[in-house]
Amino acid sequence: MTERAGAIVLGVETQIGLALVRELGRAGVPVVAISSNERALGLVSRHVRRAVVAGPPRSERWVEAINQAAAELGRASLITVSEANLSWVNGVRAQLSPAVHPAMPPQAILQQVLDKSRTLAAARAVGIDTPRTAEPRSWDDWQAMAASFPLPAVLKWSDPNGVAPRLAAQGLELHKAEFVLDRDAMRAAGERYRALGEWPMVQEYCAGHGLGQFFFLRDGQVLRRFQHERVAEWPPEGGFSAVCDSVPLERHAALQEQSIALLRALNWDGVAMVEYRHDPATGRSVLMEINGRFWGSLPLAVACGAGFGLHAHAAALGEAAPALPAPRAGVRCRMVAVEARRLVRVLLRPQLIRDPLFVRRPWHDLARFALDFLRPGVCYFVASRADPRPLLRDLHNMLPRRKGA
């Protein structure tokens, strides 16, 4: 009997790549895991057939490692996580063996969702609520906007990956989201980027918590959908999931259809996360961005049987979509170390919370943190009784290291 085609998972440093390795391996897919970091979590999973440390990120050695893995597997999908890796794979497709089948859209399609301005314009065209946004193109534009834009506001770069090297060249830090509370702070932010000659988008402040809707599209057809709401985020004012719950698909059904319309308008195929800021008090859901990649809380989707990695693997190889039961709702997933860090900030260092409208509930958060250890069916971003070594490596990676070690 011919062994089934394998999967090459590139970039297994975090819980995202680890979740892909586990989902594919449990389904019987032979997995080769590749990383530039010998301490990567996914390298020690029991579901890895072979672990490869391939030198500097996005180097010629990565191409060699991928082609060697494909020769070993005979035929393989290539699945990766970060935007940087996705763009790199698109750039080296011609150097990859014919046995390698990348599980990602072409760069021109990918670039549409990497550019937040284009995403917001497409969203407005299909009737999705988007935050009021200004895009200053000059110092004069910034000064005029700083004098009139409603506050508080949030500063975000339209294309964070594109601007990051230019910021670094100026000795400037890349902020994913920067809260601005008053006119003086707005003017100071603009002055900071004046030598760069580029400025971030300015968006209205949107109350609420993160709501993620996840889809897998193949030839324009929606093969899989899933959604979650964030229970606790890091940083507390909004960022990524420290604790999240899977949500029944009956909820936010109209919004799901709008999300699908947006992805189709962008000619999207493959996996995508459409992220909203949802305010339960008003029912308003405002688009934040599209992640055209696997997302940070993927372990929750895997625990619920959503099967996005399996769909990506099958589509890349031109195989039939896997037949899977509906994903489970009502499951909670935790990243305990990050959750504890958040709890310390909420309880002991609230002055570091940048959102001026953030409502602290310290005793509620403390009680939930403790009681969730007793909650039935809770899953964890890294910890798994069936695959314990990644957690041990994660704990080891947290230990202080001697300089030069």
N, C-alpha and C positions, 0 to 999 in steps of 0.2 A: 504493500500500500504506500502510495506517495505521501510524504509528510506535507502537511499544510504549509502554505507560505508564511514566512516569518515577518517580524516587525523590528525596525530599528528605531529606538527611541533616543532622540538626541537632546541632551540637556536634562539630566535627571537630578539636578542639585536640590530641588525643592520638592514639596509635597505634590506639585502638579505632575512632574515627570514620574514620581513614584506611583501616583494613582494610576497613570497610564500603564506603567509596567505591571502593576497588580491586576488591572482589569483585563489586559491582553493575556497575561500569563495564566490567570485562572481559567480563561476560556480555551486554554490549550495552544495558544499562539506562541511559537518560539521567539524569544525576545533577546536582542542584543542591545545593551544600554551603553551609551557613549556620553562621556563628560570630559571637561577640561580640568575637573577638580577631583582629586583622588578621594576626597572626603564626602563626595556626593551621596545623598541618601539612597537614591535608586540603585546604585552600584551593588549594594549588599542585599537587595531583596532576593528572597528565595525563588522568585518568579523570573529571574534573569538567567538565561542560558550562558551568556558570556558578558562580562563587564570590561569596558575599554576606557582607559584614561588616554585621551588623544591629544594632549598638548594644548597649546594656546587656543582660545576660542576662535572659531571661524577662520582656521588656518588651512594650509594645504594638507596638513596631517589629518584634519577632519575629513577631507575628501577621501584620502587614502583609507581611513578607518571605515567610512561608510561603504566604500566599494568592496573592501575586504569582508565586511559583515554580510553584504549581499551575496558575495561568492560563497560564503559559508552556508547561508540560508537557502541559496538557490534562487529565490525570488522574494522580495520584501517590500513592504510599505516603509516609508520614512516619515516619522511623526516627530514634530518638535513643538516647542512651547512659546518662547518669547518672540516678540516682533522682530528683534534683531536677528534671531536665528532663522525666522521665516523668510525675511528679506535676503539673508545670506544664501539660503538654499535656492531661492529663485535665481540668484545671481550665478550660481555654479551648476545649474541643471545640466549644462552641456558637458560638464566634467564627470558627471555621475554615470555609473554603469547602467546599461539598459535594464538590468535586473532590479534597479532601485526605482520605486514609484512614490514620489513625494505626495504627501497628503495635505495639500494646501492649494489655494487659488493662485493664479498668476499674479505677478507683482502689481500690474496695473489695477487689478480688482482689489488687492490687498491695500494698496495705497489710498483707496477711497475711504476706508474705515480708519486708517492711521491718521488721516487729516480730519480733525474734529470739525473744522469749518464746513467741509463738504458733507460730512455726516449730518450736521445740524440742518443744512440747507435741504438735503434730501428728506430729512424727517419732517420738516415743515411742509414740504410738498405733498406728503401723504397724510397730513393732519395730526401729527404727533405734537404734543405740547413740548416746547423747548424753552430754555431759559432766555430771558432778554440778554443779548450779547452785543458787545462793541469790540471792534477789531482795529485798534489804532495802527496807522501805517507810518506815522512820523511823530516827532516830538511835539509839534503843534497839535496834532490829533490827540495825543495823550493829555496835554494840558487842558484842551477843551473838554475832553471826556471826564477828566479828573474833577472838573468843576461842577459837573452836572449829573453824573451817573448815580443812580440810587444806591445808597449804602445801607447795610454792609454788602460787600461784593466779594467775588472769588476770582482770582487770577489763574488762568490756565494757558499753557502753550497749545497752539493749534496742532502742531506736530512735534511732540516731546522728543521722539527719537531723532528727528532731523535737526532740531536746534541744540541738542545736548552737546555735540562737539564744539559748536561755536560758543556756547556758554562756558565750557571748560577752558577754552582758549583765552577767555577774558577773566578767568578765575572766579566765575560765578556758579552758584549751585543751581541745579535743576529742581524746582519745586513743582510737584504734581498739582497741588492746589494751595494757593496762598490766600488767606482771609485778609480783607482790608476793611477796617472799621471806620476810618475817618479820612477827611481830605488830605491831611498832612501825610498820613501813611500812603495814600494813593500817589501823591506827588513824589514821595521818597522812593516808592517802587519804580515809578517811571524813570527817575533820575538814575537808579541803579543800572538800568538797561540802556541808558542813553549812548554810551560808548559802543555798545553792540549794534545799535541802529535798528533793533527789532524789539517789539513789545508783545507781551502775552495778551490773549483775549481777556476781556472783562465780562463776567457773567453775574446775573442777579443771584442773590442768596436764595436757596431753595430749602425749605424745612423738610424734615422727615428722615427716613432711613433707606438703606439700599435695597432695591428690589431688582433681582436679576432674572431675566428670561433667556432661556438657552434653547438653541435649535440646531438641528442638522438638516441641511438642505442638499438635495442631490438632483441635478437637472431641474432645479426650480421647485421640486416637490419637498414638502416638509415630512421627513421620515421620523423625526424624534423631537420632542419638546419636553421641557422641564423648567421649573422655576423655584427660586428660594427667596426668602427675606432675611436680612441681617438682623440678628438679635443684639449683637455687640460688634462694634467696629474698632479698628485701630488705624489711625488715632481716633479717640472717642468722637471727634467732630465729623468723622466720615473718612473712609479710606478703603480698607479691605476687611473681609470677614474674620473676626475672631471666633464668633459663634453664629451659626446660621441654621435655619429650618427649611426643609423642603415643604413646598406649598401645593395643595391640590390644584390640578389644572383647571378645575371649574372656576377658580378665583382669577380675577384679572383677565377673563377670557377675551373681552373686546380689545384690551391692550395687547394681548398676544397677537391678535390678527393685524393690528397696526404694526407691530414689530416685524411680522412676516412680510407685510407689504413693503416696509422699509428695506429689508434684506433683498427682496426681489427687485426693488427699484435700483439697487446697487449691483444687480446681476451676481449675487453672492451664491456660492456653492461651498458646502463644508460646514464646519462647526462655527458658531458665533454666540457671543453673549451680548444681549441688548440690556444696558444698565439704566435704571431709572432711580430718581429720588422720589420716594413715595411718602406722602404725608397722610397718615390715617385720619387725622383730625378733619381734613378737607376732602380727602379722596383724590387729591391731585397727584398725578405721576408725571414727572418731568424728565425728559431724556438727558442723560449725562454723556454717554458714549457708547460705541460698539467696540467690543473686543473681538477681533477676527481671529481668535486663538483659544486654546484651552485656558481656563481661568483659575484663580487662586483657590476657590472652594470646590474644585473638581472632586476631591475625596467624598464630598457629600453626594454628588451625582453618581459616583461609582458605587457607594454604599446603597444607594436607592435603586440600582440596576438600570440607570439611564442609558448606559451603553454607548456613549459618544465616541470613545476610543475604538470600540469595535466597528462602529459605522464608518469612522475615518479610515480604518484599516481596510475594510471591504471595498469602500468606494475607490480608494487609491489603486487597488488591484483589479478593479473592474468586476468584482464578485457581487453576488446577490446580497442585498441588505440582510443583516441578521434578524431573525424572528425573535423578538424579546417581549416579555410581559410589560405591562405599564409600570413606569417607575413608582416607587413607594412615596407617599406623602407623610408628613408628620414626623420625619426623622430629624434629629438635631445632630450637628457636627461641631466639634470644638477644636481650637488650637490653644491648648491650655497655657503654654508659656506666654503667648501673646495676650491671652485673656487676663492672665495675672498681671502683666505689665500695664494693661489698660486699667485694671482695678486699682493698682497703686496710684495711677494718675488721678482717677476719679476721686479716690478717698483722700489722698495725701498731697497731691500736687495739682489741684484744679486750676491754679493760675497759669499752667502751661496749655490749657485747653483753649484753642484759638477761636472757636466758634462762640460769638458773644451771646447767642441764643440757645446754646446747649443747656439742656435741663439735667442737672445731676440728680441721680437717685442712688446714692452710695449704699444704703442699707439694702435696697432692693437688689442691686448688682451683687453685693456680697452674698446675700442669701441664695440668689440664683447660681452663683459660682459654686457654692458648697453643695446645694441640692442636686445640681446636674450630675454630680458623681454618683448619685443614687437613682437617677432617672433611667427607666428602662429603654433599651434600644439606642442609647447615645453612641455615636461613632466619633472617631478622632482623625484629625488630619494626617497624622503619621503613625500613631500607635495602632498595632494590630496583633492580637494573640497568635494568629496564624502566620504572621510574618514579622517577628519581633526585632530583627537585626537593624532595620532602619531607625527605629526609635532609639536603640542603644547608640547608634552612630550619631543621631541628632543630639542626644544628651552629651556625648563625648565632644561634639563640635562646640557645645556651649561652654565647655571648660576654658578658663584662661590659659593662654599658651605663652610659654617663654619666648622672649624675643629671639628671632632667628631659628625657632624650632620648626 
